[in-house]
């Protein structure tokens, strides 16, 4: 069971989604999963198999510091399309799952709050 400060951070993240209009638990979990995946790509030095990310703007550690509007544009136009097409084998389970993936965060401000909350959660998990 998760308790203490980490639980509070996770609860706060759920509140951020709710205040931004995303209240369906499946949508929230799906969006958190996508964002955690994007975060973890950066944490593993941007390597997945033999493929690497081109462009610093696609890195979590870079775009998280951008103003909300720019972060949102980069996520919507570059990062999310990149993760959707990450796997070269179009018949793989990854490709089939990601084929229907939709970036659902409706506003730059909501994305900024979610990214900040996830960064806080990752920081706590390192301790």
C-alpha positions in Angstrom: 0.0 0.0 0.0 1.2 3.5 -0.8 1.2 5.8 2.1 2.5 9.2 3.2 3.9 11.9 0.9 3.9 9.7 -2.2 0.2 8.9 -1.8 -0.5 12.6 -1.3 1.3 13.4 -4.6 -0.6 10.7 -6.5 -3.9 12.0 -5.0 -3.0 15.5 -6.0 -2.2 14.3 -9.6 -5.7 12.8 -9.8 -7.1 16.2 -8.6 -5.2 18.0 -11.3 -6.8 15.7 -14.0 -10.2 16.2 -12.5 -9.8 20.0 -12.3 -8.8 19.9 -16.0 -12.0 18.0 -16.9 -10.6 14.5 -17.2 -12.5 12.4 -14.7 -12.8 9.0 -16.4 -10.4 6.8 -14.4 -9.5 4.8 -17.5 -8.6 8.0 -19.5 -6.6 9.3 -16.5 -4.6 6.1 -16.1 -4.1 5.9 -19.9 -2.7 9.5 -20.1 -0.5 9.0 -17.0 0.9 5.8 -18.6 1.7 7.6 -21.8 3.4 10.4 -19.9 5.4 8.0 -17.7 6.5 6.2 -20.8 7.8 9.4 -22.3 9.5 10.3 -19.0 11.2 6.9 -18.8 12.5 7.1 -22.4 14.4 10.1 -21.3 15.6 8.4 -18.1 17.1 5.5 -20.1 19.2 7.9 -22.2 16.6 7.9 -25.0 17.4 4.4 -26.2 14.9 1.7 -26.9 16.4 -1.3 -28.7 18.4 0.1 -31.6 16.3 3.2 -31.9 17.1 6.6 -30.4 15.2 9.9 -30.3 16.4 12.6 -32.6 16.0 16.1 -31.3 16.4 17.5 -27.8 12.9 19.0 -27.9 11.4 15.5 -27.6 13.2 14.8 -24.3 11.2 15.1 -21.1 14.1 16.7 -19.3 14.0 19.5 -22.0 10.3 20.1 -22.7 9.3 20.0 -19.1 11.0 23.4 -18.6 9.2 25.0 -21.6 6.3 27.4 -21.1 3.0 25.5 -21.0 1.9 26.5 -24.6 5.2 25.4 -26.2 5.3 22.2 -24.1 1.8 21.4 -25.3 2.6 22.0 -28.9 5.7 19.8 -28.8 3.8 17.0 -27.0 0.9 17.2 -29.4 2.8 17.6 -32.7 6.1 15.7 -32.0 6.4 13.6 -28.9 3.0 11.8 -29.0 3.2 11.0 -32.7 6.8 9.8 -32.1 5.7 7.3 -29.4 2.8 6.1 -31.5 5.2 5.1 -34.2 8.1 4.0 -32.1 8.0 0.3 -33.0 9.0 -0.6 -36.5 7.0 -3.9 -36.5 3.4 -2.8 -37.3 2.1 -6.2 -36.2 3.6 -6.0 -32.7 1.4 -5.8 -29.6 2.9 -2.3 -29.0 2.0 -1.0 -32.4 -1.5 -2.4 -32.2 -2.1 -0.8 -28.8 -0.6 2.5 -29.7 -2.5 2.7 -33.0 -5.5 4.0 -31.2 -3.6 6.2 -28.7 -5.0 9.7 -28.3 -3.4 12.6 -26.5 -6.4 13.7 -24.4 -5.1 16.5 -22.2 -7.2 19.4 -23.3 -5.1 22.4 -22.3 -1.5 23.5 -22.0 -2.0 24.4 -18.4 -3.3 20.9 -17.5 -0.3 19.3 -19.2 2.1 21.6 -17.3 0.5 20.7 -14.0 0.5 17.0 -14.8 4.2 17.1 -15.9 5.1 18.9 -12.7 3.2 16.4 -10.6 4.8 13.5 -12.2 8.2 15.0 -11.7 7.4 15.4 -8.0 6.3 11.7 -7.8 9.4 10.5 -9.6 11.6 12.6 -7.2 9.9 11.0 -4.2 10.4 7.5 -5.7 14.1 8.1 -5.9 14.4 8.6 -2.2 
